[in-house]
Amino acid sequence: MTTQYDNRPADQQTRGTNGNVMSIIAIVLGVISLVFFPIVFGVIALVLAAIAKFVRHERLATVALVVSAAGLVGGLILGAVVAGA
């Protein structure tokens, strides 16, 4: 059985057609974690970026890993500085 629009079987999935959705969400959460709740948003961003990199093989996953790690560490440092002042 083939799909209506191409000759691939209906049960065959293609890689790369889903875009960079998880990577973009991870980048946004990484930036948010710089200011708000870094332990929550940063960890979620890291998990999403890791899934995007190693499971879905998205192009922006490496950027998402870097941004989410920087947001997590930067948010923790910023929180410690603000709490100590």
DSSP file (Angstrom, degrees, kcal/mol; ACC not computed):
  #  RESIDUE AA STRUCTURE BP1 BP2  ACC     N-H-->O    O-->H-N    N-H-->O    O-->H-N    TCO  KAPPA ALPHA  PHI   PSI    X-CA   Y-CA   Z-CA
    1    1 A M              0   0    0      0, 0.0     9,-1.7     0, 0.0    10,-0.3   0.000 360.0 360.0 360.0 128.0    0.0    0.0    0.0
    2    2 A T  B     -A    9   0A   0      7,-0.2     5,-0.1     8,-0.1     6,-0.0  -0.732 360.0-104.1-109.8 161.3    1.4    3.4   -1.0
    3    3 A T        -     0   0    0      5,-1.5    -1,-0.1    -2,-0.3     7,-0.0  -0.257  32.1-109.5 -77.4 171.8    0.5    6.8    0.2
    4    4 A Q  S    S+     0   0    0      1,-0.2    -1,-0.1     3,-0.0     3,-0.0   0.797 111.2  40.1 -72.1 -29.3   -1.5    9.2   -2.0
    5    5 A Y  S    S+     0   0    0      3,-0.1     2,-0.3     1,-0.0    -1,-0.2   0.620 119.6  14.2-104.5 -14.3    1.3   11.6   -2.7
    6    6 A D  S    S-     0   0    0      2,-0.2    -3,-0.2    -3,-0.0    -1,-0.0  -0.880  74.4-103.4-149.3-178.0    4.4    9.5   -3.2
    7    7 A N  S    S+     0   0    0     -2,-0.3     3,-0.1    -5,-0.1    -3,-0.0   0.346  78.0 111.5 -96.9   6.1    5.6    6.0   -3.9
    8    8 A R  S    S-     0   0    0      1,-0.1    -5,-1.5     2,-0.1    -2,-0.2  -0.508  79.3 -98.1 -76.9 148.2    6.8    5.1   -0.4
    9    9 A P  B >   -A    2   0A   0      0, 0.0     3,-1.3     0, 0.0    -7,-0.2  -0.320  31.8-118.3 -60.8 150.6    4.9    2.6    1.6
   10   10 A A  T 3  S+     0   0    0     -9,-1.7    -8,-0.1     1,-0.3    -2,-0.1   0.787 111.7  50.5 -65.2 -29.4    2.5    4.1    4.1
   11   11 A D  T 3  S+     0   0    0    -10,-0.3     2,-0.5     2,-0.1    -1,-0.3   0.493  87.4 100.7 -89.4  -2.3    4.2    2.6    7.1
   12   12 A Q    <   -     0   0    0     -3,-1.3     2,-0.3     1,-0.0    -4,-0.0  -0.724  61.3-152.0 -88.0 125.5    7.7    3.8    6.1
   13   13 A Q        -     0   0    0     -2,-0.5     2,-0.4    -5,-0.0    -2,-0.1  -0.697   4.5-141.0 -95.6 148.6    8.9    6.9    8.0
   14   14 A T    >   -     0   0    0     -2,-0.3     3,-0.5     0, 0.0     2,-0.3  -0.865  14.9-128.2-107.3 143.8   11.3    9.4    6.6
   15   15 A R  T 3  S+     0   0    0     -2,-0.4    42,-0.1     1,-0.2    41,-0.0  -0.650  86.0  23.0 -88.5 145.8   14.0   11.1    8.6
   16   16 A G  T >  S+     0   0    0     40,-0.3     3,-0.5    -2,-0.3    -1,-0.2   0.389  87.6 103.8  87.6  -4.1   14.4   14.8    8.6
   17   17 A T  T <  S+     0   0    0     -3,-0.5    -2,-0.1     1,-0.2    -1,-0.0   0.649  70.1  67.1 -84.1 -13.6   10.9   15.7    7.6
   18   18 A N  T >  S-     0   0    0      1,-0.3     3,-0.6    -4,-0.2    -1,-0.2   0.586  93.8-148.8 -82.4  -9.2    9.9   16.7   11.1
   19   19 A G  T <   -     0   0    0     -3,-0.5    -1,-0.3     1,-0.2     3,-0.2  -0.426  41.2 -50.7  79.1-152.7   12.3   19.7   11.1
   20   20 A N  T 3> S+     0   0    0      1,-0.2     4,-2.5    -2,-0.1     5,-0.2  -0.185  82.3 133.3-115.8  37.2   14.0   21.1   14.1
   21   21 A V  H <> S+     0   0    0     -3,-0.6     4,-2.3     1,-0.2     5,-0.2   0.924  74.8  43.7 -60.7 -49.6   11.0   21.4   16.5
   22   22 A M  H  > S+     0   0    0      1,-0.2     4,-2.3     2,-0.2    -1,-0.2   0.872 113.7  52.3 -66.5 -35.6   12.6   19.8   19.5
   23   23 A S  H  > S+     0   0    0      2,-0.2     4,-2.3     1,-0.2    -1,-0.2   0.917 110.0  48.0 -65.4 -42.7   15.8   21.7   19.0
   24   24 A I  H  X S+     0   0    0     -4,-2.5     4,-2.4     2,-0.2    -2,-0.2   0.903 111.7  49.7 -66.4 -40.7   14.0   25.0   18.8
   25   25 A I  H  X S+     0   0    0     -4,-2.3     4,-2.5    -5,-0.2    -1,-0.2   0.908 111.1  50.2 -62.9 -41.0   12.0   24.2   21.9
   26   26 A A  H  X S+     0   0    0     -4,-2.3     4,-2.1     2,-0.2    -2,-0.2   0.881 109.9  50.4 -64.8 -38.5   15.2   23.3   23.7
   27   27 A I  H  X S+     0   0    0     -4,-2.3     4,-2.1     2,-0.2    -2,-0.2   0.933 111.7  47.4 -64.7 -45.5   16.9   26.6   22.6
   28   28 A V  H  X S+     0   0    0     -4,-2.4     4,-2.4     1,-0.2    -2,-0.2   0.925 113.7  47.2 -62.8 -44.6   14.0   28.6   23.9
   29   29 A L  H  X S+     0   0    0     -4,-2.5     4,-2.2     1,-0.2    -1,-0.2   0.854 109.3  55.3 -65.9 -33.7   13.9   26.8   27.2
   30   30 A G  H  < S+     0   0    0     -4,-2.1     4,-0.5     2,-0.2    -1,-0.2   0.900 109.9  45.4 -64.2 -40.8   17.6   27.2   27.5
   31   31 A V  H >< S+     0   0    0     -4,-2.1     3,-0.9     1,-0.2     4,-0.4   0.900 113.0  50.4 -68.8 -40.7   17.3   30.9   27.1
   32   32 A I  H >X S+     0   0    0     -4,-2.4     4,-2.8     1,-0.2     3,-1.5   0.871 103.1  61.0 -63.6 -36.1   14.4   31.1   29.6
   33   33 A S  T 3< S+     0   0    0     -4,-2.2    -1,-0.2     1,-0.3    -2,-0.2   0.670  88.7  72.1 -68.5 -14.8   16.4   29.0   32.1
   34   34 A L  T <4 S+     0   0    0     -3,-0.9    -1,-0.3    -4,-0.5    -2,-0.2   0.814 118.8  14.4 -65.6 -28.9   19.0   31.8   32.2
   35   35 A V  T <4 S+     0   0    0     -3,-1.5     2,-0.5    -4,-0.4    -2,-0.2   0.760 124.7  49.5-114.8 -41.0   16.5   33.9   34.1
   36   36 A F  S  < S-     0   0    0     -4,-2.8     5,-0.3     1,-0.2    -1,-0.2  -0.921 119.6 -31.8-115.7 124.1   13.7   31.8   35.4
   37   37 A F    >>  -     0   0    0     -2,-0.5     4,-2.4     1,-0.1     3,-1.0   0.867  61.4-174.8  42.6  65.9   14.0   28.5   37.3
   38   38 A P  H 3>>S+     0   0    0      0, 0.0     4,-1.4     0, 0.0     5,-0.5   0.812  78.2  59.8 -63.1 -29.7   17.2   27.2   35.8
   39   39 A I  H 345S+     0   0    0      3,-0.2     4,-0.3     2,-0.1    -2,-0.1   0.800 116.3  33.3 -69.5 -26.7   17.1   23.9   37.6
   40   40 A V  H <>5S+     0   0    0     -3,-1.0     4,-2.2     3,-0.1     5,-0.2   0.919 126.2  35.7 -90.5 -59.7   13.7   23.1   35.9
   41   41 A F  H  X5S+     0   0    0     -4,-2.4     4,-2.4    -5,-0.3    -8,-0.2   0.856 117.6  53.2 -67.6 -34.9   13.9   24.7   32.5
   42   42 A G  H  X5S+     0   0    0     -4,-1.4     4,-2.3    -5,-0.5    -1,-0.2   0.906 110.5  45.9 -66.7 -42.1   17.6   24.0   32.0
   43   43 A V  H  ><S+     0   0    0     -5,-0.5     4,-2.4    -4,-0.3    -2,-0.2   0.914 113.5  49.0 -68.1 -42.1   17.2   20.3   32.7
   44   44 A I  H  X S+     0   0    0     -4,-2.2     4,-2.6     1,-0.2    -2,-0.2   0.915 111.6  50.4 -62.3 -41.6   14.2   20.0   30.5
   45   45 A A  H  X S+     0   0    0     -4,-2.4     4,-2.5     1,-0.2    -2,-0.2   0.904 109.8  50.2 -63.0 -41.6   16.1   21.8   27.7
   46   46 A L  H  X S+     0   0    0     -4,-2.3     4,-2.4    22,-0.2    -1,-0.2   0.911 111.3  48.3 -63.2 -41.9   19.0   19.5   28.1
   47   47 A V  H  X S+     0   0    0     -4,-2.4     4,-2.3     2,-0.2    -2,-0.2   0.935 113.2  46.9 -64.7 -45.6   16.8   16.4   27.9
   48   48 A L  H  X S+     0   0    0     -4,-2.6     4,-2.5     1,-0.2    -2,-0.2   0.899 112.7  50.0 -63.4 -39.8   15.0   17.7   24.8
   49   49 A A  H  X S+     0   0    0     -4,-2.5     4,-2.0     2,-0.2    -1,-0.2   0.890 110.2  50.2 -66.4 -38.8   18.3   18.7   23.1
   50   50 A A  H  X S+     0   0    0     -4,-2.4     4,-2.8     2,-0.2     5,-0.4   0.907 111.7  47.8 -65.9 -41.2   19.8   15.2   23.8
   51   51 A I  H  X>S+     0   0    0     -4,-2.3     5,-2.0     1,-0.2     4,-1.9   0.916 111.8  50.5 -64.2 -42.3   16.7   13.5   22.3
   52   52 A A  H  <5S+     0   0    0     -4,-2.5     6,-2.5     3,-0.2     5,-0.3   0.864 116.9  41.4 -63.3 -35.1   16.9   15.8   19.3
   53   53 A K  H  <5S+     0   0    0     -4,-2.0    -2,-0.2     4,-0.2    -1,-0.2   0.947 126.2  26.7 -78.2 -50.7   20.6   15.0   18.8
   54   54 A F  H  <5S+     0   0    0     -4,-2.8    -3,-0.2    -5,-0.2    -2,-0.2   0.718 132.2  28.1 -94.1 -21.9   20.8   11.3   19.4
   55   55 A V  T  <5S+     0   0    0     -4,-1.9    -3,-0.2    -5,-0.4    -4,-0.1   0.835 132.1  26.8-103.7 -48.5   17.3   10.0   18.5
   56   56 A R  S   <S-     0   0    0     -5,-2.0   -40,-0.3   -41,-0.0    -3,-0.2   0.614  87.8-141.3 -95.1 -13.0   15.9   12.4   15.9
   57   57 A H        -     0   0    0     -6,-0.4    -4,-0.2    -5,-0.3     2,-0.2   0.908  31.8-179.6  54.9  49.2   19.2   13.6   14.4
   58   58 A E    >   -     0   0    0     -6,-2.5     3,-0.9     1,-0.1     4,-0.3  -0.490  33.4-128.1 -80.8 152.5   18.1   17.2   14.0
   59   59 A R  T 3  S+     0   0    0      1,-0.2     3,-0.5    -2,-0.2     4,-0.3   0.853 106.0  47.2 -70.0 -36.2   20.5   19.8   12.5
   60   60 A L  T 3> S+     0   0    0      1,-0.2     4,-2.2     2,-0.1    -1,-0.2   0.305  82.1 101.2 -89.1   9.9   20.1   22.4   15.3
   61   61 A A  H <> S+     0   0    0     -3,-0.9     4,-2.4     1,-0.2    -1,-0.2   0.860  78.1  52.7 -66.7 -36.3   20.6   19.9   18.1
   62   62 A T  H  > S+     0   0    0     -3,-0.5     4,-2.1    -4,-0.3    -1,-0.2   0.916 110.7  47.7 -65.7 -41.9   24.2   20.8   18.8
   63   63 A V  H  > S+     0   0    0     -4,-0.3     4,-2.8     1,-0.2     5,-0.2   0.908 111.1  52.1 -62.3 -41.6   23.3   24.4   19.1
   64   64 A A  H  X S+     0   0    0     -4,-2.2     4,-2.6     1,-0.2     5,-0.2   0.888 107.9  51.4 -63.7 -39.7   20.4   23.4   21.4
   65   65 A L  H  X S+     0   0    0     -4,-2.4     4,-2.1   -16,-0.2    -1,-0.2   0.926 113.1  44.9 -62.3 -44.2   22.8   21.4   23.6
   66   66 A V  H  X S+     0   0    0     -4,-2.1     4,-2.5     2,-0.2    -2,-0.2   0.932 115.7  45.9 -66.6 -45.9   25.2   24.3   24.0
   67   67 A V  H  X S+     0   0    0     -4,-2.8     4,-2.5     1,-0.2    -2,-0.2   0.904 114.2  47.8 -65.9 -41.5   22.5   26.9   24.7
   68   68 A S  H  X S+     0   0    0     -4,-2.6     4,-2.2    -5,-0.2   -22,-0.2   0.890 113.5  47.1 -69.2 -38.0   20.6   24.7   27.2
   69   69 A A  H  X S+     0   0    0     -4,-2.1     4,-2.6    -5,-0.2     5,-0.3   0.914 114.3  47.6 -67.4 -41.8   23.8   23.9   29.1
   70   70 A A  H  X S+     0   0    0     -4,-2.5     4,-2.7    -5,-0.2     5,-0.3   0.889 112.4  49.9 -65.5 -38.6   24.9   27.5   29.1
   71   71 A G  H  X S+     0   0    0     -4,-2.5     4,-2.1    -5,-0.2    -2,-0.2   0.894 112.2  47.6 -65.9 -39.9   21.4   28.5   30.3
   72   72 A L  H  X S+     0   0    0     -4,-2.2     4,-2.0     2,-0.2    -2,-0.2   0.963 119.0  37.8 -65.3 -52.6   21.5   26.0   33.0
   73   73 A V  H  X S+     0   0    0     -4,-2.6     4,-2.4     2,-0.2     5,-0.2   0.922 119.3  48.4 -66.9 -44.8   24.9   26.9   34.3
   74   74 A G  H  X S+     0   0    0     -4,-2.7     4,-2.8    -5,-0.3    -1,-0.2   0.887 111.3  50.3 -64.0 -38.9   24.5   30.6   33.8
   75   75 A G  H  X S+     0   0    0     -4,-2.1     4,-2.4    -5,-0.3    -1,-0.2   0.885 110.5  49.4 -66.5 -39.0   21.1   30.6   35.5
   76   76 A L  H  X S+     0   0    0     -4,-2.0     4,-2.0     2,-0.2    -2,-0.2   0.916 114.2  45.3 -65.9 -42.7   22.5   28.8   38.5
   77   77 A I  H  X S+     0   0    0     -4,-2.4     4,-2.4     2,-0.2    -2,-0.2   0.929 113.8  49.3 -65.9 -44.9   25.5   31.2   38.8
   78   78 A L  H  X S+     0   0    0     -4,-2.8     4,-2.5     1,-0.2     5,-0.2   0.895 111.2  50.2 -61.4 -40.7   23.2   34.2   38.3
   79   79 A G  H  X S+     0   0    0     -4,-2.4     4,-2.4     2,-0.2    -1,-0.2   0.886 110.3  49.6 -64.2 -39.2   20.8   32.9   40.9
   80   80 A A  H  X S+     0   0    0     -4,-2.0     4,-1.7     2,-0.2    -2,-0.2   0.889 112.2  48.0 -66.9 -39.4   23.7   32.4   43.4
   81   81 A V  H  X S+     0   0    0     -4,-2.4     4,-0.9     2,-0.2    -2,-0.2   0.923 114.7  45.0 -66.5 -44.4   25.0   35.9   42.7
   82   82 A V  H  < S+     0   0    0     -4,-2.5     3,-0.4     1,-0.2    -2,-0.2   0.891 114.3  48.8 -67.8 -39.3   21.5   37.5   43.2
   83   83 A A  H  < S+     0   0    0     -4,-2.4    -1,-0.2     1,-0.2    -2,-0.2   0.826 110.8  51.6 -69.7 -30.3   20.8   35.4   46.3
   84   84 A G  H  <        0   0    0     -4,-1.7    -1,-0.2     1,-0.2    -2,-0.2   0.659 360.0 360.0 -80.1 -15.9   24.1   36.3   47.8
   85   85 A A     <        0   0    0     -4,-0.9    -1,-0.2    -3,-0.4    -2,-0.2   0.471 360.0 360.0 -82.1 360.0   23.7   40.1   47.3
